[in-house]
Amino acid sequence: MTALQRLVPQTLLGRTFLLISLLISVSGATLFALFGLAEQEPRARQLAQLTVSIVNLTNAALVAADPAKRIALLRDLAESEGVHLYPVEPGDIVTPLPKTFFFKVMKEASTAQLGPRTRFASEVNGQSGIWVSFSIDADDDDDYWLMLPGEHAEGIIPWHWLGWGGASLSLALLVAWLIVSRVTRPLRALANAARELGRGRYPEPVSVKGASELRQVAEAFNRMSEDLKQIAAERTEVLAGISHDLRTPLARLRLESELSIADHDARNAVIADIEQMDAIIAQFLDYARGEGDEKAVDTDLNSLIEQVAGRHGRTATPPILTLGELPATLCVRQKALARAISNLLDNARKYGAEPITIATRRQGNDAVIDVIDSGTGVPESEIERLKRPFTRLQDARTDASGTGLGLAIVERIARLHGGRFELLNRAEGGLIARLRLPAG
């Protein structure tokens, strides 16, 4: 991800508000620029009219005044109006006016009234201002420079307009935020509900309000959620009925075999087959039932693992426990998580090799549970496929007595807790079945 992509908001609310804010800001800046261009021409013509008036009044005053009093008149003009008059010298260093739209309009309007001989400058002999040349007498070849203060060319910043514009921009951004947040709020609720549904839970119906498109989406989602819930309930009911109907003749078969088969080995083989069939039926029911109805409670994860390992140790070699430091309690579904760890132990014992180790630790924001066996591992290309229902490998890890649902149940329980289930081959041989659960 580039630096620019990291700066861009990731949420729909943030991105939409950013786009609207940019649109409003660009529109405001464009209007401000257009206002600046629109007010330049009137201001330039006003300056031209002022220049023409001062030149004409100065010229008339000098012509009408007694030659002896002209110096005093020029001094008064300089003190009261900031207007200075200088004779044009051949060695004057003249800097032309800037070639901007403002001064172009000003020069054209002034020249139209003062005549084509009029010259303009922004600086003469290092002195800045608005310089205009004129002659006291049309027949006189002696020209003079009239200098106006440069402040006449400076625009007045309309602070009150800028204040109102800033207030309007802030109000527009606030309203945009309220509108965007109102539009995206139902989408956030829908995303949360979809996340819950993906974890195997059945969330409360999403509120149906807002725009017609949002209402349609919410209604469709609620119908889908209700249909899935009904399908799951019907599936569980059907499997429960099948389980009941199958377990009754299985119980009779077991009783009959114990009473009728005299050969000890044959009797035990038949009983083992019956128990295996009963275990398969139980696993189908576990998968169909799901775990979404169980409430999450604060749990000491290491203690839960010790209990599960203790139950497995009564019928087989107990697993080795390497329990690390975890949060004091985690909010988990105890029965579901115990079933997941038990399935991993069964899978390691059935398809792997001893010793089997259960290790826990905290890694970043996750609580990690590793069930490690010492078997041959699995091909890398088959790892993701093993997490699917009814999937088994056709190699050393395959056992015809399995249903292919054990790891699928673990995968679903991991997602139910907002975590992940990973299968990793060990470099020294064997497989790591890893559960990652949020520790926050």
C-alpha positions in Angstrom: 0.0 0.0 0.0 1.5 3.3 -1.0 1.7 6.4 1.3 -1.1 8.1 -0.7 -3.4 5.0 -0.3 -2.7 5.0 3.5 -3.8 8.6 3.7 -7.1 7.9 1.9 -9.9 6.8 4.4 -10.9 3.2 4.2 -14.5 3.5 5.3 -17.3 4.5 3.0 -18.2 7.3 5.4 -14.7 8.7 5.3 -14.3 8.4 1.5 -17.7 9.9 0.7 -17.2 12.8 3.1 -13.7 13.4 1.7 -15.1 13.6 -1.9 -17.9 15.9 -0.9 -15.5 18.1 1.1 -13.2 18.3 -1.9 -16.1 19.2 -4.2 -17.4 21.9 -1.8 -13.8 23.3 -1.3 -13.0 23.4 -5.0 -16.4 25.0 -5.7 -15.7 27.7 -3.1 -12.2 28.3 -4.3 -13.5 28.6 -7.9 -16.1 31.1 -6.9 -13.5 33.1 -5.0 -11.2 33.1 -8.0 -14.1 34.2 -10.3 -15.0 36.9 -7.9 -11.4 38.1 -7.9 -11.3 38.2 -11.7 -14.7 39.9 -11.9 -13.8 42.7 -9.5 -10.5 43.5 -11.2 -11.9 45.3 -14.2 -14.1 47.7 -12.3 -11.3 48.5 -9.9 -8.8 49.0 -12.8 -11.3 51.4 -14.5 -11.7 53.2 -11.2 -8.0 53.6 -10.9 -7.8 54.9 -14.5 -10.4 57.5 -13.8 -8.6 58.5 -10.7 -5.4 58.8 -12.6 -6.9 60.9 -15.4 -8.7 63.2 -12.9 -5.5 63.8 -10.9 -3.4 64.4 -14.1 -6.0 66.8 -15.4 -6.4 68.7 -12.1 -2.7 68.9 -11.6 -2.2 70.1 -15.1 -5.0 72.7 -14.8 -3.7 73.9 -11.4 -0.2 74.3 -12.7 -1.4 76.2 -15.8 -3.6 78.5 -13.8 -1.2 79.1 -10.9 1.3 81.9 -10.6 4.7 80.5 -11.6 6.1 81.7 -8.3 3.5 79.7 -6.4 3.8 76.4 -8.3 6.4 75.0 -6.0 4.1 75.6 -3.0 1.3 74.0 -4.9 3.3 70.9 -5.7 4.3 70.6 -2.0 0.7 70.8 -1.0 -0.2 68.0 -3.4 2.6 65.8 -2.1 1.6 66.3 1.5 -2.2 66.1 1.2 -2.6 63.5 -1.6 0.8 61.8 -1.8 1.1 63.0 -5.5 4.6 63.9 -6.6 5.6 65.6 -9.8 9.0 65.2 -11.4 10.4 66.3 -14.8 11.2 63.6 -17.3 14.9 63.3 -17.7 16.6 61.5 -20.6 18.6 59.3 -18.2 15.6 58.1 -16.2 15.6 54.3 -15.4 12.0 53.3 -16.1 10.4 49.9 -15.1 7.1 49.2 -17.0 3.9 48.3 -15.3 3.3 44.5 -14.9 1.6 42.8 -17.8 -1.4 41.8 -15.9 -5.1 42.0 -16.8 -5.6 44.7 -14.1 -2.9 47.1 -15.4 -3.8 46.4 -19.1 -7.3 47.6 -18.5 -6.1 50.6 -16.5 -3.6 51.7 -19.2 -6.1 51.4 -22.0 -8.8 53.4 -20.1 -6.2 56.1 -19.1 -4.6 56.4 -22.6 -8.0 56.8 -24.2 -8.4 60.1 -22.3 -4.8 61.3 -21.8 -3.6 60.6 -25.3 -1.3 58.1 -27.0 1.9 59.9 -25.8 1.1 59.0 -22.2 3.6 56.6 -20.6 3.2 54.4 -17.6 5.7 52.9 -15.2 5.8 51.0 -11.9 9.2 52.4 -10.9 11.3 55.3 -12.0 14.9 55.6 -10.8 14.3 53.1 -8.1 11.2 54.8 -6.6 8.1 52.6 -6.7 4.6 53.9 -7.4 2.2 54.4 -10.3 3.9 56.7 -12.7 2.1 58.6 -15.5 3.7 61.1 -17.9 2.0 64.3 -19.2 2.7 67.7 -20.6 1.5 71.0 -19.1 1.0 72.4 -22.6 0.2 70.3 -25.6 2.8 72.3 -27.6 5.4 71.9 -24.9 7.9 69.1 -25.4 8.7 69.1 -21.7 7.1 66.1 -20.1 6.6 65.4 -16.4 6.2 62.3 -14.3 3.2 62.2 -12.0 3.6 59.6 -9.3 0.6 58.2 -7.4 1.0 56.0 -4.3 1.2 52.3 -5.1 -1.6 51.6 -2.6 -4.1 52.7 -5.2 -3.5 49.5 -7.2 -3.9 47.2 -4.2 -7.2 45.5 -3.8 -9.0 45.7 -0.5 -9.5 42.2 1.0 -13.2 41.7 1.7 -12.8 40.3 5.2 -16.5 40.3 5.9 -17.2 38.3 2.7 -14.4 35.9 3.6 -15.9 35.4 7.0 -19.3 34.7 5.7 -17.8 32.4 3.1 -15.9 30.5 5.7 -19.0 30.1 7.9 -21.0 28.9 4.9 -18.2 26.4 4.0 -18.2 25.1 7.6 -21.9 24.7 7.6 -21.9 22.9 4.3 -19.3 20.5 5.5 -21.2 19.8 8.7 -24.4 19.1 6.8 -22.5 16.9 4.4 -21.1 14.9 7.3 -24.6 14.5 8.8 -26.0 13.4 5.4 -23.2 10.9 4.7 -23.3 9.5 8.2 -27.1 9.0 7.9 -26.6 7.2 4.6 -23.8 4.9 5.8 -25.2 4.1 9.2 -27.6 1.4 7.8 -24.7 0.0 5.7 -22.6 -0.3 8.8 -25.4 -2.1 10.6 -25.9 -4.4 7.6 -22.1 -5.1 7.4 -22.1 -6.1 11.1 -25.1 -8.3 10.7 -23.5 -10.0 7.7 -20.3 -10.6 9.7 -22.3 -12.2 12.4 -24.1 -14.4 9.9 -20.8 -15.4 8.4 -19.6 -16.6 11.8 -22.6 -18.9 12.1 -24.8 -16.7 14.3 -28.2 -15.4 13.5 -28.3 -11.7 14.2 -31.4 -9.6 15.0 -33.2 -8.3 11.9 -31.6 -5.2 10.5 -33.7 -2.0 10.9 -35.6 -1.3 7.7 -35.5 2.5 7.3 -33.8 5.2 5.2 -33.8 5.5 1.4 -35.8 3.0 -0.7 -32.6 1.2 -1.9 -31.4 0.8 1.6 -34.8 -0.5 2.7 -34.8 -3.1 -0.1 -31.3 -4.3 0.8 -32.2 -4.6 4.5 -35.4 -6.5 3.7 -33.6 -8.8 1.4 -30.9 -9.5 4.0 -33.5 -10.1 6.7 -35.3 -12.6 4.5 -32.0 -14.3 3.7 -31.0 -14.5 7.3 -34.4 -15.9 8.3 -34.3 -18.5 5.5 -30.9 -19.6 6.5 -32.0 -19.9 10.1 -35.0 -22.0 9.1 -32.9 -24.2 6.8 -30.4 -24.8 9.6 -33.3 -25.6 12.0 -34.9 -28.0 9.5 -31.5 -29.7 8.8 -30.8 -30.2 12.5 -34.3 -31.5 13.0 -34.0 -34.0 10.1 -30.6 -35.2 11.3 -31.8 -35.5 14.9 -34.7 -37.7 13.6 -32.3 -39.8 11.6 -30.0 -40.1 14.6 -32.8 -41.3 16.8 -34.1 -43.7 14.1 -30.6 -45.1 13.6 -29.4 -45.3 17.2 -32.4 -47.5 18.2 -31.5 -50.4 15.8 -27.8 -49.8 16.6 -28.6 -50.4 20.3 -30.5 -53.6 19.4 -27.6 -54.7 17.2 -25.1 -54.2 20.0 -27.3 -56.1 22.5 -27.9 -58.9 20.0 -24.2 -59.1 19.2 -23.3 -59.3 22.9 -25.9 -62.1 23.5 -25.6 -64.0 20.2 -22.0 -64.0 19.1 -20.0 -66.5 21.0 -16.6 -65.7 19.5 -14.9 -63.0 21.7 -12.9 -61.4 18.9 -15.8 -61.3 16.4 -18.1 -59.9 19.1 -15.7 -57.1 19.9 -15.2 -56.3 16.2 -19.0 -55.9 15.7 -19.3 -53.8 18.9 -16.4 -51.6 17.7 -18.2 -51.1 14.3 -21.4 -50.2 16.0 -19.6 -47.7 18.3 -17.9 -46.2 15.2 -21.2 -45.8 13.5 -22.7 -44.1 16.6 -19.7 -41.7 16.7 -20.1 -40.8 13.1 -23.8 -40.0 13.7 -22.8 -37.8 16.7 -20.3 -35.9 14.6 -22.9 -35.3 11.8 -25.2 -33.9 14.5 -22.4 -31.7 15.9 -21.8 -30.2 12.5 -25.4 -29.7 11.7 -26.3 -28.2 15.1 -23.7 -25.5 15.0 -22.5 -23.4 18.0 -24.2 -20.1 17.4 -26.7 -20.5 20.3 -24.1 -20.9 23.0 -23.4 -17.7 25.0 -19.8 -16.5 25.3 -18.5 -16.2 28.8 -15.2 -15.1 30.4 -12.9 -18.2 30.5 -9.4 -19.1 31.6 -8.2 -20.6 28.4 -5.3 -22.5 29.9 -7.6 -24.1 32.4 -10.1 -25.2 29.7 -7.2 -26.8 27.7 -6.1 -28.7 30.8 -9.6 -30.1 31.3 -9.8 -31.2 27.7 -6.4 -32.8 27.8 -7.3 -34.5 31.0 -10.3 -36.1 29.5 -8.2 -37.4 26.5 -5.6 -38.7 28.9 -8.0 -41.1 30.5 -8.2 -43.2 27.3 -4.8 -42.6 25.7 -1.4 -41.1 26.3 -2.0 -37.6 27.6 -0.8 -34.8 25.4 2.2 -32.7 26.5 1.1 -29.2 27.7 3.3 -26.2 27.1 1.0 -23.4 28.3 2.3 -19.9 28.0 1.1 -16.6 29.3 -2.4 -15.6 28.2 -4.9 -12.9 29.3 -6.5 -13.9 32.6 -9.9 -14.4 30.9 -11.1 -14.6 27.3 -14.7 -14.3 26.3 -15.3 -17.6 24.4 -18.0 -20.2 24.0 -16.6 -22.9 26.3 -18.3 -26.0 24.8 -17.6 -25.0 21.3 -13.9 -24.3 21.9 -13.5 -27.5 24.0 -15.0 -29.4 21.0 -12.6 -27.7 18.6 -9.6 -28.6 20.8 -10.9 -32.2 21.3 -11.3 -32.6 17.5 -7.7 -31.4 16.9 -6.4 -33.9 19.5 -8.5 -36.7 17.9 -7.2 -35.7 14.5 -3.5 -35.6 15.7 -3.8 -39.0 17.4 -5.7 -40.6 14.5 -3.7 -39.3 11.6 -0.4 -38.1 13.1 2.0 -39.7 15.6 2.9 -39.2 19.2 4.1 -37.2 21.1 1.3 -34.7 20.8 1.8 -31.3 22.3 -0.6 -28.5 23.1 1.1 -25.1 23.3 -0.4 -21.7 24.1 1.0 -18.2 23.8 0.0 -14.6 23.1 1.1 -13.2 19.8 0.2 -9.5 19.2 -3.6 -9.2 19.7 -4.2 -13.0 19.3 -4.3 -15.9 21.7 -2.7 -18.8 19.9 -3.4 -22.5 20.6 -1.1 -25.0 18.8 -1.8 -28.7 18.6 1.4 -30.3 17.3 1.8 -33.9 16.2 4.9 -35.8 15.0 3.5 -37.4 11.9 4.3 -36.9 8.3 2.4 -33.7 7.7 0.2 -33.0 4.7 0.9 -31.7 1.1 0.9 -27.9 1.0 -1.6 -28.0 -1.9 -4.1 -29.9 0.3 -4.0 -27.7 3.4 -7.0 -25.5 2.5 -9.0 -28.3 1.1 -8.8 -30.2 4.4 -10.8 -27.5 6.1 -13.8 -28.2 3.9 -16.6 -30.6 5.1 -16.4 -34.3 4.1 -12.7 -33.9 3.0 -10.0 -36.5 3.7 -6.6 -37.3 2.2 -5.9 -40.5 0.4 -2.5 -41.1 2.0 -1.0 -42.0 5.3 -3.2 -39.5 7.2 -6.4 -41.0 5.8 -8.6 -43.2 8.0 -11.7 -44.7 6.5 -13.4 -44.4 9.9 -13.5 -40.6 9.7 -16.2 -38.4 8.3 -14.1 -35.5 7.1 -16.0 -33.1 9.4 -13.6 -32.7 12.3 -11.5 -29.9 10.8 -14.5 -28.3 9.2 -16.1 -28.0 12.7 -12.8 -26.4 14.0 -12.8 -24.0 11.1 -16.4 -22.9 11.8 -15.8 -22.5 15.6 -12.7 -20.4 14.8 -14.8 -18.1 12.6 -17.5 -18.0 15.2 -15.0 -16.4 17.6 -13.7 -14.0 15.0 -10.5 -15.9 14.8 -8.6 -18.1 12.2 -7.7 -21.8 11.9 -4.4 -22.6 10.2 -2.6 -25.8 9.3 1.2 -25.6 9.1 3.7 -28.3 8.3 6.7 -28.5 10.6 10.2 -28.5 9.2 11.2 -31.4 11.5 8.1 -33.4 10.5 4.5 -33.4 11.7 1.6 -30.9 11.5 0.7 -27.8 13.6 -3.0 -27.2 13.9 -3.3 -23.6 15.1 -6.2 -21.7 16.5 -5.9 -17.9 16.6 -8.5 -16.2 18.8 -8.8 -12.4 19.4 -7.4 -11.6 22.8 -8.9 -8.1 23.0 
